[in-house]
Amino acid sequence: MLFSGWRSPAQRFFGRCLFAAVAGSTAACSVLVESSREQCATDGDCQRRGGAFAQTLCSNSVCVHQCVTDGDCQRRGGAFARNLCSNSVCVPDLKWGCIGSVEWPAPPPVPSPEKVKVTLSLFNLLSEMVVGGATARVCGKLDPTCDSPIQSDLASNADGVLTVQLDKFFAGYLEITYLGMVDTMYFFNPPVDSERVIPFVPLVPFDALEKFGDQLKMQPLPDRGTVIGLSYDCQGNGAEGVQLFSDVGDDATTAFYMASGFPSLEATQTDKSGQGGIANVPTGPRLISGRRADTGEVFGTVSIQSRPIWITYTSMLPTPLSTPK
């Protein structure tokens, strides 16, 4: 089945904490954490701030208000607008509190000569065997058909490992092809600003498309593409309760999510694995958005390309919403 390689463990597909646990670095995680928390050592540190902090207490280095409901916290606005009520005090919402305040490192005005190594491990999704000899090209985000590849003639080694040297802050995509497999695009989100290891990139055999259609009780249209991604919260954990949307679609364009270990059209949001996608996405440049199912709030966007029969992989996470990535 199409998602068989996603099930053990749940975050095997894209790695944990934006690949940082695999790469041995926490830098990728830090950009997701809310930067406006009020720090303190004593209650007096909070109360001396006055204003909204006059009645706060210091708890775990954060100035907190007493509360009964989440609304008691959020009505205070400002730094408390995204707080939750826990054990009668207002505390930061670690899961979604970073929405609206996410910042990513800005690329320099002149492209950096520095290179960043990215390593991807390619597998056959059905057999879970490594895929050696898959070819790849590096493509710029503004080159939708990769007419002017940045790099070409790349290939995975006998262990299925594809190693690429990218410009720091690279925000484009890889084309990955292999005989008998569905052509694949991998869009980096966020841009690559440090070494990254992607431990499991599944290549899909053509005969798996029929099984995929059988599971969803629909068939992929030959003039459409499929987008598959893993959603993350502010802490870099697989996000439950996320809905995915394409900026362009019709009745055939349908989101799917995991349910009891299988992709389902009946499921309306991601489960704890954060896994989902959109079938029959119209071809061309697309903007894919993630929305919290409980509040309807859009927390992230990513621009990708959709091509007929191709599969596009990416990740969905809180992004700087004023400048979609």
Order of alpha helices (4+ residues) and beta strands (2+ residues): alpha-alpha-alpha-beta-beta-alpha-beta-beta-beta-beta-beta-beta-beta-beta-beta-alpha-beta-beta-beta-beta-beta-beta-beta-beta
